[in-house]
Amino acid sequence: MVGVSPRRALAECEAKRAIIGMHDAELDLPEQRRAGLEDGLRIAVRALALTYANHPDYDEEWRP
């Protein structure tokens, strides 16, 4: 298996943090602006959480 470069790993972490940040920021938007964003961001964050599905603190309700 080819290793992942540290630069790529950091870029991936930054992208994941951006998605989570969008999800958190979306919670502060007025309700009418949240329409459409909410479902997509929830699905994206749940998909990111799948990486941790084997962790004892993973909540099965997070599964997309």
PDBQT receptor file of N, H, CA, C and O in Angstrom, charges set to zero:
ATOM      1  N   MET A   1       0.846  -1.182   0.000  1.00  0.00    +0.000 N 
ATOM      2  CA  MET A   1       0.000   0.000   0.000  1.00  0.00    +0.000 C 
ATOM      3  C   MET A   1       0.886   1.238   0.000  1.00  0.00    +0.000 C 
ATOM      4  O   MET A   1       1.885   1.292   0.717  1.00  0.00    +0.000 OA
ATOM      5  N   VAL A   2       0.525   2.215  -0.791  1.00  0.00    +0.000 N 
ATOM      6  H   VAL A   2      -0.286   2.171  -1.373  1.00  0.00    +0.000 HD
ATOM      7  CA  VAL A   2       1.280   3.456  -0.885  1.00  0.00    +0.000 C 
ATOM      8  C   VAL A   2       0.916   4.334   0.305  1.00  0.00    +0.000 C 
ATOM      9  O   VAL A   2      -0.261   4.502   0.625  1.00  0.00    +0.000 OA
ATOM     10  N   GLY A   3       1.927   4.889   0.954  1.00  0.00    +0.000 N 
ATOM     11  H   GLY A   3       2.883   4.752   0.694  1.00  0.00    +0.000 HD
ATOM     12  CA  GLY A   3       1.695   5.759   2.097  1.00  0.00    +0.000 C 
ATOM     13  C   GLY A   3       1.133   7.106   1.684  1.00  0.00    +0.000 C 
ATOM     14  O   GLY A   3       1.280   7.532   0.538  1.00  0.00    +0.000 OA
ATOM     15  N   VAL A   4       0.503   7.754   2.608  1.00  0.00    +0.000 N 
ATOM     16  H   VAL A   4       0.383   7.408   3.539  1.00  0.00    +0.000 HD
ATOM     17  CA  VAL A   4      -0.067   9.076   2.380  1.00  0.00    +0.000 C 
ATOM     18  C   VAL A   4       0.947  10.103   2.845  1.00  0.00    +0.000 C 
ATOM     19  O   VAL A   4       1.507   9.984   3.935  1.00  0.00    +0.000 OA
ATOM     20  N   SER A   5       1.181  11.103   2.026  1.00  0.00    +0.000 N 
ATOM     21  H   SER A   5       0.727  11.199   1.141  1.00  0.00    +0.000 HD
ATOM     22  CA  SER A   5       2.143  12.130   2.409  1.00  0.00    +0.000 C 
ATOM     23  C   SER A   5       1.576  12.955   3.566  1.00  0.00    +0.000 C 
ATOM     24  O   SER A   5       0.361  13.128   3.668  1.00  0.00    +0.000 OA
ATOM     25  N   PRO A   6       2.444  13.459   4.427  1.00  0.00    +0.000 N 
ATOM     26  CA  PRO A   6       1.972  14.316   5.526  1.00  0.00    +0.000 C 
ATOM     27  C   PRO A   6       1.187  15.523   5.012  1.00  0.00    +0.000 C 
ATOM     28  O   PRO A   6       0.213  15.942   5.636  1.00  0.00    +0.000 OA
ATOM     29  N   ARG A   7       1.603  16.076   3.891  1.00  0.00    +0.000 N 
ATOM     30  H   ARG A   7       2.395  15.736   3.384  1.00  0.00    +0.000 HD
ATOM     31  CA  ARG A   7       0.906  17.242   3.332  1.00  0.00    +0.000 C 
ATOM     32  C   ARG A   7      -0.529  16.872   2.946  1.00  0.00    +0.000 C 
ATOM     33  O   ARG A   7      -1.465  17.628   3.204  1.00  0.00    +0.000 OA
ATOM     34  N   ARG A   8      -0.687  15.705   2.326  1.00  0.00    +0.000 N 
ATOM     35  H   ARG A   8       0.074  15.091   2.116  1.00  0.00    +0.000 HD
ATOM     36  CA  ARG A   8      -2.031  15.270   1.933  1.00  0.00    +0.000 C 
ATOM     37  C   ARG A   8      -2.884  14.962   3.158  1.00  0.00    +0.000 C 
ATOM     38  O   ARG A   8      -4.068  15.297   3.189  1.00  0.00    +0.000 OA
ATOM     39  N   ALA A   9      -2.297  14.331   4.161  1.00  0.00    +0.000 N 
ATOM     40  H   ALA A   9      -1.335  14.059   4.136  1.00  0.00    +0.000 HD
ATOM     41  CA  ALA A   9      -3.033  14.023   5.389  1.00  0.00    +0.000 C 
ATOM     42  C   ALA A   9      -3.512  15.304   6.061  1.00  0.00    +0.000 C 
ATOM     43  O   ALA A   9      -4.649  15.371   6.528  1.00  0.00    +0.000 OA
ATOM     44  N   LEU A  10      -2.659  16.313   6.114  1.00  0.00    +0.000 N 
ATOM     45  H   LEU A  10      -1.735  16.258   5.734  1.00  0.00    +0.000 HD
ATOM     46  CA  LEU A  10      -3.053  17.590   6.716  1.00  0.00    +0.000 C 
ATOM     47  C   LEU A  10      -4.138  18.278   5.891  1.00  0.00    +0.000 C 
ATOM     48  O   LEU A  10      -5.059  18.874   6.450  1.00  0.00    +0.000 OA
ATOM     49  N   ALA A  11      -4.032  18.198   4.565  1.00  0.00    +0.000 N 
ATOM     50  H   ALA A  11      -3.283  17.715   4.111  1.00  0.00    +0.000 HD
ATOM     51  CA  ALA A  11      -5.056  18.791   3.705  1.00  0.00    +0.000 C 
ATOM     52  C   ALA A  11      -6.402  18.101   3.908  1.00  0.00    +0.000 C 
ATOM     53  O   ALA A  11      -7.446  18.753   3.916  1.00  0.00    +0.000 OA
ATOM     54  N   GLU A  12      -6.370  16.773   4.073  1.00  0.00    +0.000 N 
ATOM     55  H   GLU A  12      -5.522  16.244   4.066  1.00  0.00    +0.000 HD
ATOM     56  CA  GLU A  12      -7.612  16.035   4.312  1.00  0.00    +0.000 C 
ATOM     57  C   GLU A  12      -8.228  16.437   5.645  1.00  0.00    +0.000 C 
ATOM     58  O   GLU A  12      -9.442  16.620   5.736  1.00  0.00    +0.000 OA
ATOM     59  N   CYS A  13      -7.408  16.575   6.673  1.00  0.00    +0.000 N 
ATOM     60  H   CYS A  13      -6.422  16.427   6.600  1.00  0.00    +0.000 HD
ATOM     61  CA  CYS A  13      -7.909  17.022   7.978  1.00  0.00    +0.000 C 
ATOM     62  C   CYS A  13      -8.522  18.409   7.874  1.00  0.00    +0.000 C 
ATOM     63  O   CYS A  13      -9.577  18.673   8.451  1.00  0.00    +0.000 OA
ATOM     64  N   GLU A  14      -7.863  19.289   7.141  1.00  0.00    +0.000 N 
ATOM     65  H   GLU A  14      -7.006  19.075   6.673  1.00  0.00    +0.000 HD
ATOM     66  CA  GLU A  14      -8.379  20.648   6.974  1.00  0.00    +0.000 C 
ATOM     67  C   GLU A  14      -9.729  20.637   6.259  1.00  0.00    +0.000 C 
ATOM     68  O   GLU A  14     -10.630  21.391   6.627  1.00  0.00    +0.000 OA
ATOM     69  N   ALA A  15      -9.874  19.798   5.250  1.00  0.00    +0.000 N 
ATOM     70  H   ALA A  15      -9.143  19.185   4.951  1.00  0.00    +0.000 HD
ATOM     71  CA  ALA A  15     -11.142  19.695   4.526  1.00  0.00    +0.000 C 
ATOM     72  C   ALA A  15     -12.253  19.169   5.437  1.00  0.00    +0.000 C 
ATOM     73  O   ALA A  15     -13.380  19.665   5.400  1.00  0.00    +0.000 OA
ATOM     74  N   LYS A  16     -11.934  18.174   6.245  1.00  0.00    +0.000 N 
ATOM     75  H   LYS A  16     -11.019  17.772   6.276  1.00  0.00    +0.000 HD
ATOM     76  CA  LYS A  16     -12.930  17.624   7.165  1.00  0.00    +0.000 C 
ATOM     77  C   LYS A  16     -13.331  18.654   8.207  1.00  0.00    +0.000 C 
ATOM     78  O   LYS A  16     -14.507  18.770   8.550  1.00  0.00    +0.000 OA
ATOM     79  N   ARG A  17     -12.363  19.399   8.709  1.00  0.00    +0.000 N 
ATOM     80  H   ARG A  17     -11.407  19.305   8.431  1.00  0.00    +0.000 HD
ATOM     81  CA  ARG A  17     -12.679  20.461   9.678  1.00  0.00    +0.000 C 
ATOM     82  C   ARG A  17     -13.558  21.529   9.038  1.00  0.00    +0.000 C 
ATOM     83  O   ARG A  17     -14.437  22.086   9.697  1.00  0.00    +0.000 OA
ATOM     84  N   ALA A  18     -13.328  21.818   7.765  1.00  0.00    +0.000 N 
ATOM     85  H   ALA A  18     -12.614  21.366   7.230  1.00  0.00    +0.000 HD
ATOM     86  CA  ALA A  18     -14.148  22.811   7.064  1.00  0.00    +0.000 C 
ATOM     87  C   ALA A  18     -15.600  22.346   6.972  1.00  0.00    +0.000 C 
ATOM     88  O   ALA A  18     -16.520  23.137   7.178  1.00  0.00    +0.000 OA
ATOM     89  N   ILE A  19     -15.806  21.064   6.662  1.00  0.00    +0.000 N 
ATOM     90  H   ILE A  19     -15.059  20.421   6.494  1.00  0.00    +0.000 HD
ATOM     91  CA  ILE A  19     -17.165  20.526   6.583  1.00  0.00    +0.000 C 
ATOM     92  C   ILE A  19     -17.840  20.611   7.945  1.00  0.00    +0.000 C 
ATOM     93  O   ILE A  19     -18.995  21.027   8.040  1.00  0.00    +0.000 OA
ATOM     94  N   ILE A  20     -17.137  20.224   8.990  1.00  0.00    +0.000 N 
ATOM     95  H   ILE A  20     -16.198  19.886   8.913  1.00  0.00    +0.000 HD
ATOM     96  CA  ILE A  20     -17.709  20.291  10.334  1.00  0.00    +0.000 C 
ATOM     97  C   ILE A  20     -17.976  21.744  10.728  1.00  0.00    +0.000 C 
ATOM     98  O   ILE A  20     -18.984  22.045  11.368  1.00  0.00    +0.000 OA
ATOM     99  N   GLY A  21     -17.067  22.640  10.344  1.00  0.00    +0.000 N 
ATOM    100  H   GLY A  21     -16.248  22.396   9.824  1.00  0.00    +0.000 HD
ATOM    101  CA  GLY A  21     -17.277  24.058  10.616  1.00  0.00    +0.000 C 
ATOM    102  C   GLY A  21     -18.507  24.603   9.913  1.00  0.00    +0.000 C 
ATOM    103  O   GLY A  21     -19.246  25.405  10.485  1.00  0.00    +0.000 OA
ATOM    104  N   MET A  22     -18.735  24.172   8.662  1.00  0.00    +0.000 N 
ATOM    105  H   MET A  22     -18.134  23.521   8.198  1.00  0.00    +0.000 HD
ATOM    106  CA  MET A  22     -19.941  24.591   7.938  1.00  0.00    +0.000 C 
ATOM    107  C   MET A  22     -21.188  24.091   8.652  1.00  0.00    +0.000 C 
ATOM    108  O   MET A  22     -22.184  24.806   8.762  1.00  0.00    +0.000 OA
ATOM    109  N   HIS A  23     -21.121  22.857   9.133  1.00  0.00    +0.000 N 
ATOM    110  H   HIS A  23     -20.312  22.276   9.044  1.00  0.00    +0.000 HD
ATOM    111  CA  HIS A  23     -22.256  22.292   9.862  1.00  0.00    +0.000 C 
ATOM    112  C   HIS A  23     -22.536  23.117  11.111  1.00  0.00    +0.000 C 
ATOM    113  O   HIS A  23     -23.688  23.451  11.387  1.00  0.00    +0.000 OA
ATOM    114  N   ASP A  24     -21.497  23.447  11.866  1.00  0.00    +0.000 N 
ATOM    115  H   ASP A  24     -20.561  23.176  11.643  1.00  0.00    +0.000 HD
ATOM    116  CA  ASP A  24     -21.673  24.234  13.090  1.00  0.00    +0.000 C 
ATOM    117  C   ASP A  24     -22.180  25.644  12.773  1.00  0.00    +0.000 C 
ATOM    118  O   ASP A  24     -23.037  26.166  13.485  1.00  0.00    +0.000 OA
ATOM    119  N   ALA A  25     -21.660  26.258  11.717  1.00  0.00    +0.000 N 
ATOM    120  H   ALA A  25     -20.964  25.833  11.138  1.00  0.00    +0.000 HD
ATOM    121  CA  ALA A  25     -22.095  27.605  11.331  1.00  0.00    +0.000 C 
ATOM    122  C   ALA A  25     -23.540  27.590  10.846  1.00  0.00    +0.000 C 
ATOM    123  O   ALA A  25     -24.283  28.545  11.070  1.00  0.00    +0.000 OA
ATOM    124  N   GLU A  26     -23.933  26.520  10.188  1.00  0.00    +0.000 N 
ATOM    125  H   GLU A  26     -23.330  25.744  10.006  1.00  0.00    +0.000 HD
ATOM    126  CA  GLU A  26     -25.298  26.393   9.681  1.00  0.00    +0.000 C 
ATOM    127  C   GLU A  26     -26.306  26.445  10.815  1.00  0.00    +0.000 C 
ATOM    128  O   GLU A  26     -27.426  26.917  10.621  1.00  0.00    +0.000 OA
ATOM    129  N   LEU A  27     -25.934  25.973  11.986  1.00  0.00    +0.000 N 
ATOM    130  H   LEU A  27     -25.024  25.589  12.144  1.00  0.00    +0.000 HD
ATOM    131  CA  LEU A  27     -26.849  25.976  13.123  1.00  0.00    +0.000 C 
ATOM    132  C   LEU A  27     -27.197  27.392  13.564  1.00  0.00    +0.000 C 
ATOM    133  O   LEU A  27     -28.234  27.609  14.191  1.00  0.00    +0.000 OA
ATOM    134  N   ASP A  28     -26.331  28.367  13.239  1.00  0.00    +0.000 N 
ATOM    135  H   ASP A  28     -25.488  28.191  12.729  1.00  0.00    +0.000 HD
ATOM    136  CA  ASP A  28     -26.550  29.760  13.622  1.00  0.00    +0.000 C 
ATOM    137  C   ASP A  28     -27.312  30.569  12.578  1.00  0.00    +0.000 C 
ATOM    138  O   ASP A  28     -27.626  31.735  12.818  1.00  0.00    +0.000 OA
ATOM    139  N   LEU A  29     -27.618  29.971  11.418  1.00  0.00    +0.000 N 
ATOM    140  H   LEU A  29     -27.363  29.024  11.223  1.00  0.00    +0.000 HD
ATOM    141  CA  LEU A  29     -28.329  30.690  10.365  1.00  0.00    +0.000 C 
ATOM    142  C   LEU A  29     -29.811  30.776  10.687  1.00  0.00    +0.000 C 
ATOM    143  O   LEU A  29     -30.349  29.929  11.400  1.00  0.00    +0.000 OA
ATOM    144  N   PRO A  30     -30.476  31.813  10.155  1.00  0.00    +0.000 N 
ATOM    145  CA  PRO A  30     -31.938  31.865  10.290  1.00  0.00    +0.000 C 
ATOM    146  C   PRO A  30     -32.560  30.623   9.658  1.00  0.00    +0.000 C 
ATOM    147  O   PRO A  30     -32.010  30.061   8.711  1.00  0.00    +0.000 OA
ATOM    148  N   GLU A  31     -33.682  30.208  10.171  1.00  0.00    +0.000 N 
ATOM    149  H   GLU A  31     -34.129  30.665  10.940  1.00  0.00    +0.000 HD
ATOM    150  CA  GLU A  31     -34.300  28.949   9.740  1.00  0.00    +0.000 C 
ATOM    151  C   GLU A  31     -34.513  28.868   8.230  1.00  0.00    +0.000 C 
ATOM    152  O   GLU A  31     -34.271  27.820   7.631  1.00  0.00    +0.000 OA
ATOM    153  N   GLN A  32     -34.963  29.960   7.606  1.00  0.00    +0.000 N 
ATOM    154  H   GLN A  32     -35.159  30.812   8.092  1.00  0.00    +0.000 HD
ATOM    155  CA  GLN A  32     -35.228  29.909   6.167  1.00  0.00    +0.000 C 
ATOM    156  C   GLN A  32     -33.940  29.728   5.359  1.00  0.00    +0.000 C 
ATOM    157  O   GLN A  32     -33.992  29.162   4.267  1.00  0.00    +0.000 OA
ATOM    158  N   ARG A  33     -32.799  30.184   5.851  1.00  0.00    +0.000 N 
ATOM    159  H   ARG A  33     -32.757  30.643   6.738  1.00  0.00    +0.000 HD
ATOM    160  CA  ARG A  33     -31.536  29.999   5.144  1.00  0.00    +0.000 C 
ATOM    161  C   ARG A  33     -30.981  28.596   5.351  1.00  0.00    +0.000 C 
ATOM    162  O   ARG A  33     -30.179  28.123   4.545  1.00  0.00    +0.000 OA
ATOM    163  N   ARG A  34     -31.401  27.923   6.426  1.00  0.00    +0.000 N 
ATOM    164  H   ARG A  34     -32.053  28.307   7.080  1.00  0.00    +0.000 HD
ATOM    165  CA  ARG A  34     -30.904  26.576   6.712  1.00  0.00    +0.000 C 
ATOM    166  C   ARG A  34     -31.527  25.534   5.799  1.00  0.00    +0.000 C 
ATOM    167  O   ARG A  34     -30.949  24.469   5.582  1.00  0.00    +0.000 OA
ATOM    168  N   ALA A  35     -32.702  25.837   5.263  1.00  0.00    +0.000 N 
ATOM    169  H   ALA A  35     -33.171  26.703   5.439  1.00  0.00    +0.000 HD
ATOM    170  CA  ALA A  35     -33.393  24.875   4.401  1.00  0.00    +0.000 C 
ATOM    171  C   ALA A  35     -32.466  24.461   3.264  1.00  0.00    +0.000 C 
ATOM    172  O   ALA A  35     -31.899  25.314   2.581  1.00  0.00    +0.000 OA
ATOM    173  N   GLY A  36     -32.314  23.188   3.065  1.00  0.00    +0.000 N 
ATOM    174  H   GLY A  36     -32.774  22.495   3.620  1.00  0.00    +0.000 HD
ATOM    175  CA  GLY A  36     -31.462  22.672   2.006  1.00  0.00    +0.000 C 
ATOM    176  C   GLY A  36     -30.043  22.397   2.466  1.00  0.00    +0.000 C 
ATOM    177  O   GLY A  36     -29.454  21.392   2.068  1.00  0.00    +0.000 OA
ATOM    178  N   LEU A  37     -29.485  23.256   3.287  1.00  0.00    +0.000 N 
ATOM    179  H   LEU A  37     -29.963  24.073   3.610  1.00  0.00    +0.000 HD
ATOM    180  CA  LEU A  37     -28.132  23.043   3.803  1.00  0.00    +0.000 C 
ATOM    181  C   LEU A  37     -28.112  21.971   4.875  1.00  0.00    +0.000 C 
ATOM    182  O   LEU A  37     -27.209  21.136   4.932  1.00  0.00    +0.000 OA
ATOM    183  N   GLU A  38     -29.123  22.014   5.718  1.00  0.00    +0.000 N 
ATOM    184  H   GLU A  38     -29.856  22.692   5.671  1.00  0.00    +0.000 HD
ATOM    185  CA  GLU A  38     -29.144  21.159   6.900  1.00  0.00    +0.000 C 
ATOM    186  C   GLU A  38     -28.989  19.679   6.573  1.00  0.00    +0.000 C 
ATOM    187  O   GLU A  38     -28.139  19.007   7.155  1.00  0.00    +0.000 OA
ATOM    188  N   ASP A  39     -29.780  19.173   5.670  1.00  0.00    +0.000 N 
ATOM    189  H   ASP A  39     -30.471  19.719   5.197  1.00  0.00    +0.000 HD
ATOM    190  CA  ASP A  39     -29.728  17.741   5.347  1.00  0.00    +0.000 C 
ATOM    191  C   ASP A  39     -28.387  17.348   4.742  1.00  0.00    +0.000 C 
ATOM    192  O   ASP A  39     -27.797  16.340   5.130  1.00  0.00    +0.000 OA
ATOM    193  N   GLY A  40     -27.909  18.141   3.796  1.00  0.00    +0.000 N 
ATOM    194  H   GLY A  40     -28.388  18.960   3.481  1.00  0.00    +0.000 HD
ATOM    195  CA  GLY A  40     -26.643  17.826   3.147  1.00  0.00    +0.000 C 
ATOM    196  C   GLY A  40     -25.473  17.837   4.111  1.00  0.00    +0.000 C 
ATOM    197  O   GLY A  40     -24.624  16.946   4.072  1.00  0.00    +0.000 OA
ATOM    198  N   LEU A  41     -25.424  18.837   4.972  1.00  0.00    +0.000 N 
ATOM    199  H   LEU A  41     -26.114  19.560   5.004  1.00  0.00    +0.000 HD
ATOM    200  CA  LEU A  41     -24.332  18.911   5.927  1.00  0.00    +0.000 C 
ATOM    201  C   LEU A  41     -24.425  17.801   6.972  1.00  0.00    +0.000 C 
ATOM    202  O   LEU A  41     -23.404  17.255   7.392  1.00  0.00    +0.000 OA
ATOM    203  N   ARG A  42     -25.638  17.468   7.388  1.00  0.00    +0.000 N 
ATOM    204  H   ARG A  42     -26.466  17.912   7.047  1.00  0.00    +0.000 HD
ATOM    205  CA  ARG A  42     -25.805  16.373   8.354  1.00  0.00    +0.000 C 
ATOM    206  C   ARG A  42     -25.298  15.066   7.753  1.00  0.00    +0.000 C 
ATOM    207  O   ARG A  42     -24.612  14.296   8.426  1.00  0.00    +0.000 OA
ATOM    208  N   ILE A  43     -25.635  14.814   6.491  1.00  0.00    +0.000 N 
ATOM    209  H   ILE A  43     -26.192  15.439   5.945  1.00  0.00    +0.000 HD
ATOM    210  CA  ILE A  43     -25.173  13.599   5.824  1.00  0.00    +0.000 C 
ATOM    211  C   ILE A  43     -23.651  13.595   5.716  1.00  0.00    +0.000 C 
ATOM    212  O   ILE A  43     -23.012  12.570   5.951  1.00  0.00    +0.000 OA
ATOM    213  N   ALA A  44     -23.071  14.742   5.362  1.00  0.00    +0.000 N 
ATOM    214  H   ALA A  44     -23.590  15.575   5.171  1.00  0.00    +0.000 HD
ATOM    215  CA  ALA A  44     -21.608  14.831   5.221  1.00  0.00    +0.000 C 
ATOM    216  C   ALA A  44     -20.906  14.572   6.546  1.00  0.00    +0.000 C 
ATOM    217  O   ALA A  44     -19.927  13.828   6.590  1.00  0.00    +0.000 OA
ATOM    218  N   VAL A  45     -21.389  15.172   7.619  1.00  0.00    +0.000 N 
ATOM    219  H   VAL A  45     -22.185  15.777   7.583  1.00  0.00    +0.000 HD
ATOM    220  CA  VAL A  45     -20.757  14.989   8.929  1.00  0.00    +0.000 C 
ATOM    221  C   VAL A  45     -20.915  13.543   9.393  1.00  0.00    +0.000 C 
ATOM    222  O   VAL A  45     -19.986  12.974   9.966  1.00  0.00    +0.000 OA
ATOM    223  N   ARG A  46     -22.060  12.956   9.156  1.00  0.00    +0.000 N 
ATOM    224  H   ARG A  46     -22.815  13.418   8.690  1.00  0.00    +0.000 HD
ATOM    225  CA  ARG A  46     -22.246  11.546   9.531  1.00  0.00    +0.000 C 
ATOM    226  C   ARG A  46     -21.332  10.631   8.724  1.00  0.00    +0.000 C 
ATOM    227  O   ARG A  46     -20.820   9.641   9.247  1.00  0.00    +0.000 OA
ATOM    228  N   ALA A  47     -21.129  10.958   7.461  1.00  0.00    +0.000 N 
ATOM    229  H   ALA A  47     -21.545  11.762   7.036  1.00  0.00    +0.000 HD
ATOM    230  CA  ALA A  47     -20.214  10.164   6.628  1.00  0.00    +0.000 C 
ATOM    231  C   ALA A  47     -18.787  10.279   7.163  1.00  0.00    +0.000 C 
ATOM    232  O   ALA A  47     -18.060   9.287   7.190  1.00  0.00    +0.000 OA
ATOM    233  N   LEU A  48     -18.378  11.470   7.587  1.00  0.00    +0.000 N 
ATOM    234  H   LEU A  48     -18.969  12.276   7.565  1.00  0.00    +0.000 HD
ATOM    235  CA  LEU A  48     -17.049  11.640   8.171  1.00  0.00    +0.000 C 
ATOM    236  C   LEU A  48     -16.907  10.822   9.455  1.00  0.00    +0.000 C 
ATOM    237  O   LEU A  48     -15.841  10.271   9.730  1.00  0.00    +0.000 OA
ATOM    238  N   ALA A  49     -17.974  10.747  10.230  1.00  0.00    +0.000 N 
ATOM    239  H   ALA A  49     -18.840  11.195  10.007  1.00  0.00    +0.000 HD
ATOM    240  CA  ALA A  49     -17.936  10.008  11.492  1.00  0.00    +0.000 C 
ATOM    241  C   ALA A  49     -17.814   8.506  11.284  1.00  0.00    +0.000 C 
ATOM    242  O   ALA A  49     -17.415   7.794  12.207  1.00  0.00    +0.000 OA
ATOM    243  N   LEU A  50     -18.146   8.003  10.094  1.00  0.00    +0.000 N 
ATOM    244  H   LEU A  50     -18.470   8.581   9.345  1.00  0.00    +0.000 HD
ATOM    245  CA  LEU A  50     -18.045   6.564   9.832  1.00  0.00    +0.000 C 
ATOM    246  C   LEU A  50     -16.628   6.035  10.050  1.00  0.00    +0.000 C 
ATOM    247  O   LEU A  50     -16.439   4.857  10.351  1.00  0.00    +0.000 OA
ATOM    248  N   THR A  51     -15.651   6.899   9.898  1.00  0.00    +0.000 N 
ATOM    249  H   THR A  51     -15.805   7.856   9.653  1.00  0.00    +0.000 HD
ATOM    250  CA  THR A  51     -14.263   6.501  10.142  1.00  0.00    +0.000 C 
ATOM    251  C   THR A  51     -14.094   5.964  11.557  1.00  0.00    +0.000 C 
ATOM    252  O   THR A  51     -13.210   5.148  11.816  1.00  0.00    +0.000 OA
ATOM    253  N   TYR A  52     -14.934   6.418  12.462  1.00  0.00    +0.000 N 
ATOM    254  H   TYR A  52     -15.653   7.081  12.252  1.00  0.00    +0.000 HD
ATOM    255  CA  TYR A  52     -14.822   6.055  13.878  1.00  0.00    +0.000 C 
ATOM    256  C   TYR A  52     -15.898   5.064  14.312  1.00  0.00    +0.000 C 
ATOM    257  O   TYR A  52     -16.158   4.922  15.507  1.00  0.00    +0.000 OA
ATOM    258  N   ALA A  53     -16.527   4.376  13.357  1.00  0.00    +0.000 N 
ATOM    259  H   ALA A  53     -16.315   4.491  12.386  1.00  0.00    +0.000 HD
ATOM    260  CA  ALA A  53     -17.635   3.465  13.675  1.00  0.00    +0.000 C 
ATOM    261  C   ALA A  53     -17.237   2.339  14.628  1.00  0.00    +0.000 C 
ATOM    262  O   ALA A  53     -18.094   1.804  15.332  1.00  0.00    +0.000 OA
ATOM    263  N   ASN A  54     -15.963   1.969  14.664  1.00  0.00    +0.000 N 
ATOM    264  H   ASN A  54     -15.267   2.403  14.092  1.00  0.00    +0.000 HD
ATOM    265  CA  ASN A  54     -15.518   0.907  15.572  1.00  0.00    +0.000 C 
ATOM    266  C   ASN A  54     -15.132   1.421  16.952  1.00  0.00    +0.000 C 
ATOM    267  O   ASN A  54     -14.774   0.634  17.829  1.00  0.00    +0.000 OA
ATOM    268  N   HIS A  55     -15.201   2.724  17.151  1.00  0.00    +0.000 N 
ATOM    269  H   HIS A  55     -15.492   3.363  16.439  1.00  0.00    +0.000 HD
ATOM    270  CA  HIS A  55     -14.841   3.306  18.451  1.00  0.00    +0.000 C 
ATOM    271  C   HIS A  55     -15.987   3.083  19.435  1.00  0.00    +0.000 C 
ATOM    272  O   HIS A  55     -17.152   3.169  19.046  1.00  0.00    +0.000 OA
ATOM    273  N   PRO A  56     -15.681   2.799  20.704  1.00  0.00    +0.000 N 
ATOM    274  CA  PRO A  56     -16.755   2.526  21.676  1.00  0.00    +0.000 C 
ATOM    275  C   PRO A  56     -17.711   3.705  21.895  1.00  0.00    +0.000 C 
ATOM    276  O   PRO A  56     -18.846   3.498  22.325  1.00  0.00    +0.000 OA
ATOM    277  N   ASP A  57     -17.276   4.930  21.609  1.00  0.00    +0.000 N 
ATOM    278  H   ASP A  57     -16.354   5.098  21.259  1.00  0.00    +0.000 HD
ATOM    279  CA  ASP A  57     -18.147   6.092  21.803  1.00  0.00    +0.000 C 
ATOM    280  C   ASP A  57     -18.979   6.431  20.564  1.00  0.00    +0.000 C 
ATOM    281  O   ASP A  57     -19.784   7.362  20.589  1.00  0.00    +0.000 OA
ATOM    282  N   TYR A  58     -18.782   5.673  19.480  1.00  0.00    +0.000 N 
ATOM    283  H   TYR A  58     -18.128   4.917  19.459  1.00  0.00    +0.000 HD
ATOM    284  CA  TYR A  58     -19.556   5.933  18.262  1.00  0.00    +0.000 C 
ATOM    285  C   TYR A  58     -21.013   5.607  18.531  1.00  0.00    +0.000 C 
ATOM    286  O   TYR A  58     -21.332   4.551  19.077  1.00  0.00    +0.000 OA
ATOM    287  N   ASP A  59     -21.882   6.506  18.150  1.00  0.00    +0.000 N 
ATOM    288  H   ASP A  59     -21.623   7.364  17.707  1.00  0.00    +0.000 HD
ATOM    289  CA  ASP A  59     -23.326   6.340  18.339  1.00  0.00    +0.000 C 
ATOM    290  C   ASP A  59     -23.940   5.850  17.025  1.00  0.00    +0.000 C 
ATOM    291  O   ASP A  59     -23.826   6.532  16.006  1.00  0.00    +0.000 OA
ATOM    292  N   GLU A  60     -24.574   4.708  17.029  1.00  0.00    +0.000 N 
ATOM    293  H   GLU A  60     -24.667   4.154  17.856  1.00  0.00    +0.000 HD
ATOM    294  CA  GLU A  60     -25.154   4.139  15.816  1.00  0.00    +0.000 C 
ATOM    295  C   GLU A  60     -26.187   5.067  15.173  1.00  0.00    +0.000 C 
ATOM    296  O   GLU A  60     -26.465   4.940  13.981  1.00  0.00    +0.000 OA
ATOM    297  N   GLU A  61     -26.755   5.991  15.936  1.00  0.00    +0.000 N 
ATOM    298  H   GLU A  61     -26.529   6.094  16.905  1.00  0.00    +0.000 HD
ATOM    299  CA  GLU A  61     -27.707   6.956  15.379  1.00  0.00    +0.000 C 
ATOM    300  C   GLU A  61     -27.026   7.913  14.408  1.00  0.00    +0.000 C 
ATOM    301  O   GLU A  61     -27.700   8.575  13.619  1.00  0.00    +0.000 OA
ATOM    302  N   TRP A  62     -25.687   7.993  14.458  1.00  0.00    +0.000 N 
ATOM    303  H   TRP A  62     -25.139   7.455  15.099  1.00  0.00    +0.000 HD
ATOM    304  CA  TRP A  62     -24.949   8.858  13.545  1.00  0.00    +0.000 C 
ATOM    305  C   TRP A  62     -24.798   8.219  12.178  1.00  0.00    +0.000 C 
ATOM    306  O   TRP A  62     -24.471   8.917  11.217  1.00  0.00    +0.000 OA
ATOM    307  N   ARG A  63     -25.022   6.925  12.054  1.00  0.00    +0.000 N 
ATOM    308  H   ARG A  63     -25.287   6.358  12.834  1.00  0.00    +0.000 HD
ATOM    309  CA  ARG A  63     -24.806   6.218  10.780  1.00  0.00    +0.000 C 
ATOM    310  C   ARG A  63     -25.732   6.786   9.717  1.00  0.00    +0.000 C 
ATOM    311  O   ARG A  63     -26.937   6.907   9.933  1.00  0.00    +0.000 OA
ATOM    312  N   PRO A  64     -25.151   7.141   8.547  1.00  0.00    +0.000 N 
ATOM    313  CA  PRO A  64     -26.018   7.720   7.478  1.00  0.00    +0.000 C 
ATOM    314  C   PRO A  64     -26.963   6.685   6.891  1.00  0.00    +0.000 C 
ATOM    315  O   PRO A  64     -27.747   7.001   5.996  1.00  0.00    +0.000 OA
TER     316      PRO A  64
